[in-house]
Structure formats: structure tokens, C-alpha cells
Amino acid sequence: MHPSEIARAGAPGQPALVADPAFRVDSVASKDGTKIGYRIYGQGPGLLIVQGAMGIATNYDQLARAIAPYFTVYLPDRRGRGMSPRPFTADHTVARDVEDVQSVVEKTGTHWLFGLSSGAIIALEATRVLPAIHQTVLYEPPFYVDGVPVKNIARLNQEIAAGQLNAALVSIFRTTRVGPPIFNVLPRFALLPLTSAFLKAEARKTPGQYAPIPTLISSTRYDFQVVLDRGGAVQSYRSVEQPILLLGGSKSPAYLKKALATLATTLPHARRVELPGLDHAGPWNADLGGQPTVVAEQLRQFFQPQP
């Protein structure tokens, strides 16, 4: 979640059901029966976007539109949110997320992936285990090279289970370090009233295009399970032979830059590009603090290089 989303996030809505000539909607059943809904934009070689935390397909709409002239863009909602509802269970593993990707890949025939944040870890894991994936772009996968924050994640899960969403939001920001800077400075007790007031304001909002923050907070259990499963396993990806483009913003936290640097020396066929002025929300819509056209150009150049 980017700081600007505190001001911009909408209330409950079903954007996938709104008629829009720019995209159409389809779905597929994953291996365990979970319905994975996705948007389809454009026409051309297939490119599948794997979402990160705290967002739904709507958050990536401007990116999808920007690359639609060059690709058929498949934009699923990850399980547990939006078009892919699924109650979280404690036995969830990243393997289920990879199965979700595989279900869309097999139905659509796409061979290219782009993933943001936790979605980038899923995309890389899918690239490792699925022969159908030929090329992948990763935007700031949260590999914790210096150690996965296991205690922080356990606390977050307990807060969500107890319905303490104001405390959970504090934990999300303090663990990911991509929220407003104040969350890295003030003590927790001083932050709780701020997140409580924010969530109360969210509840009073008129329904908009973005998903409700409380729902997204709860869905982060899926994302942090990805981190627990694979966030400390960078070296396991030495066997990935596919070409990989590593993207990140110059304004992002140091641990994400370190993760990209480590991947650049671990993956046999990786290239890293740092994008000036972008942060962790780079692929998101511009009204959420992203710069989707900048990211779109990187995708176009990587997947369709000019002779």
C-alpha cells in the first residue's frame, strides 16, 4: 500500500462487473477449485500480471491499458480478493498461488509474466517450476536478504484474526517499510489512533472503484505467507534459466534494493534497471502514486525488443 492510497482508497465496489470497452472479464478454476477471475485487455502475445498486496485489478488498470496496444494482458485478482474470493486458511502455501497462475497460463496460452512485490515472488516461483513460462519481469520482490521478519508477520496474523485492523495496518507498514515515513518514526501506541481514525473515515466513504481497505488488510495474510515461504530463499533461484528483468524504483526502501541486487547476481540471465523517481507503487495507477507508463515502456522493451 502506498501512502497516497490513504487519501485515495475507495469503499466497496465491484469494478470487474462494470461495463468497460477497454477490457472483458473471464475466469478459471484453480487446482483446488478456487475461482480465479481476470480481466483481459488488448490483443497480441499474452502477458500475465501477478498482483502484489493491498490492491485488486483496478489498481493496475492504467498499466494494462498502456501495454494493451502490444499485448493481450491478463490481469487476475489474486485469491482472497476482488473477482477471486477465497477465505484464508492457515494451510495456505505459495504453491496454491502458483497453481492459480498455472490455471490462467494453461487456459490462455501465455508465456510471459510480470509480478509486483509478493506477486513478483509468486511470478519467480512460477517461472522456476512451470516450463510454460519463458520470460518474466519482477518489480521489487520482497526477499528479506538479512532475515525474514517472522515475529512481525506472526503478530500481524494474530491482529487480523482478532479483528484489530488498526493494529494490523501499523504492522503492515512497519514490516514492509513502504508506507508513510511517520510509521517508521513514531512508536506503535502513537500510531494506533491514526490508523483507527483512518479506518473510520474509510467506512464513511461513498463506494468507489478501489476495494475497501479493511478487506485488503485481511487479504495480506496471503501475501505474508508468500514471504514466509520464499522470502528468505533467494539462492534457490540459481536454477532459473529464463531471461528475467528486475525493476525497482530509486525511492524504494533499501531492503528491496538489496533484494534486487542479490537477485541480479543469483539469477543466471537477469538484468536490473532502477527507475528514477519511482517507488514501490510504480506499477499502480497514477492517482495511487504510480507511474504506470514508465513501467509499461520497460515491459514493452523487454518482451518486444526493437530490431
N, C-alpha and C positions, 0 to 999 in steps of 0.2 A: 504493500500500500504506500502510495506516495503522499507527502504532506498535503499537496493540493487537493487530494481526494477528501480530506476532512471538510473542505468547503464545497466540494462538488458532488459527492456521492449522492445518488438518488435513493428514493424509497422503493418498496417492492414494485416490480413490473415484470412483464413477460415480453421482452424485446424480440425474442425469437418468433413470436406469434404475430408481430406487426408486419403488414404487407410492405415490402420494400423491393423495388425492381432491381436493386444492386445485388441481391442475394436470394437464394432459395434455401429451404431447410430440409434436411433428411435425418435419418437416424439408423443405428445399427445396434444389435445386441452383442455385448461383450461376452467373453467365455463363461462368466458366472451369471449371465442373464441381465446384467445391468444395461439399461437403455442409454446409449451414448448419442445425444443429439448434436448436430453440427450444421453450421452454415456453409454454403457453397457460393463463392464469388468467382467471376471471370471465366476465362477459357484458355486452355493451354496445358503445359505439363503440370502435374499435380504437386502441390506443396501443402503440407500439413503443419498447422501451428499448434504447439502444445503450450497451454496457458500456465502461468505462474499463479501465485496465491492472490487472494483478495480481488479477484476480478472474474468476469464472465465474458462471453463472446463480444458483447457490446464494447468492452474496453479496448478491443483490438480492431474495431470496425474501420477506423481510418487507415491503419496499416494494411488491412485486407483490400480496401478499395484502391490504395496506392499501388499495390502489386498485381491487382486483378487484370490489367492490360497484358501481363506477361505470363500469368499462371492461372490454373484453376486452384483456388485457395480453399482448403478445407479447414474450417475453424470450429472444432468441437468445444463444448463445455466439458471440463473435467468432471469426473464423477463426484457427486455431492453438491453440485451447484447448477443453477440455470436449467438447461434442457436435459441434464443428466442427473436427476435426483437419485440419491442413494444415502441412507442413514449410515453414519460412520460406525464401524465396529473395530474392536481392539485387535482383531486378527488381520487387519489390512496390511499389505506389504506393497512395495514398489512393483512387484510382479503383476499385481492387478492393474496398475496404471499402464504398464507395458502391454498387457492384454487389451486394454482399451484402445491404445494406439494401433495395435495389430489389427483389431477388428475394423477400424476405419481404413487402414492401409490395404487390407485384403479386399474390402468392398470397392474401394476407389481405384486401386492400382497405382497409387502414388509411391514414389521412391525417395522423396525429399522431405526433410523435417526442419522446422525452426522451433526452438523452445526458449522460453524466458524463465529465469530463476529456477524454482523447483521443477518447472516444466522442462528446463534445459537439462536437468539431471535425468528426468524421465526420457527425454529425447536421446541423450547419450547412451543410457542403458538400453533403449530400444535399438539404437544403432549397433550396439555390441552384440545383441542376441538375435536380431532379425535380419536375415540375409537380404530381404526386400529393400532395406534402406541403403541407398547408395551415397548420399551426401547429406550433411547436417550442419546447421548453424546454431550455435549456442550463445545466448545472451546472459551473461553473469550467473552461471550456475553456482549455488551457494555451497561449494565444497569448503568445509572448515579445515583448512590445512593444519592449523595449530590445535585441533581438537574440537569435536562436535559438542555443542553446549547441551549435554544430556539433561542436566538438572533443570536448566531453563525450560526445556521442552516438556519435561515431566510436570513442572509447575503449571505451564500453560494448559496442558491437557486436563489437569485437575481443576483449574479455574473454569474452563469451558464446561466440563462435566457438572460443576456446581452451579452453573448459570451466572458466574461472576464475570460477565463480558467486559466490564470496565477494567477489571484487573487483567483479563486476558489480553486486551488491547495494549496495555502497558507492556506486558510480557512480549508480545509480538514485536513492538517497536524496539525494545531493549535487546532482543535476541537478534533481530535482523539488521538493526542499525540503519534502516532506510527511511525512518520516519522523521518527524520534525526534530531538529537538534536538541530541543528542550528535553526530550526523552532520554538523552544521553548525559544530561547535566543534573536535573532535579532528582531528589530521592523519590522512591516509589510512593510514599504516603502523600507527597505533594502532587503527584501526577494523577492519582485516583479520582479526585474531584473534577479534574479537567476532562478525563475520559467519560466520567458519568454524565457531565453536562453535555458533552458532545453526543453521546448516545441518546439522551433525552431529546435533544434538538433533532436528531435523525428521525426519531419516532413521530415527530410532528410534521415532517416534510410531506409535500404533495408527491404522489408517485411520479417517478421519472424513469429515464432509460437505464440507469445503473441498478445493480442488485442492492438490497438493503445490507448495510454494514453488519448488523448482528448475525445475519445468515452467513456472510463471508467470514466473519471471525470464527464461527463454528466450523466452517469448512477447512480452516487452516490445519486441522488435525491431519488431514490427508497430506498436506504439503510438508509438515514437520515429520511425518512418518517417512517420507522420501528422504529427508535429511538424515534421520536416524539410520535408515537402511544403507544409504550410499554416500552420505555427505563426508565420510572420512575415508573413502575408498578410491581416491584418485588413481593410485598406482594400478588398480585392477583394469584400467582402460588402456594400458600399453598395447593390448592386442587389437585395438580398433584400427583397421586398415583404411577405412573410408576417409575421404577428404573432409576436414572439419574447419569451419570458420568460427573463430572465437571473437565475440563482440562484447564491448563494455564501454561505459561512459567515463569521462575524465572526472566527473563529480561524484562517483560512487565510492562506497566505503573501501578502506584499504584491504580488508579481508577478501572482498570479491575480486579486487585486482590481483591479489596474491593467488587466488584460486585460478584465475585465467593464466597467470604467468606459469604456474605449476603445470596446468594442462598443456600449455604450449610446448613444454619440454618433455611431456609424458606421451602425448598422442603422436604417433609416427608421422602423420600427414596433416598437421594443424598449422593454421596461420592466425595470428592475433591482430586485431585492429581496435585501437582505442578511439572513441568518437568524442571530439571536443565539445564540452558544454552539456553533454547528456549525463543522466544519472540512471538509477535502476528502473525508472519508469519509462525509459526511452521508447520502447515499442508501443506504449499506450497512446490513446487519443491525446491530441494537443490540449484539450480542456482539462486533462488529468495530469498535465505536466510533461507529457511525452513529446517526442519529435519523430513521429512515425514515418515521415517522408525520408528522413535521413537513414533510418533503419531499412526502409524499403529499397533504397538505392543500393545498399550493401547486399541485400538479398538478390536483387536483380543481377548485380555484377558477379556474384559468386555462382549462382545457379545458371545464368545465361551470359557467360563472358563474351565480349565482343571480339571478333577475329582481329 
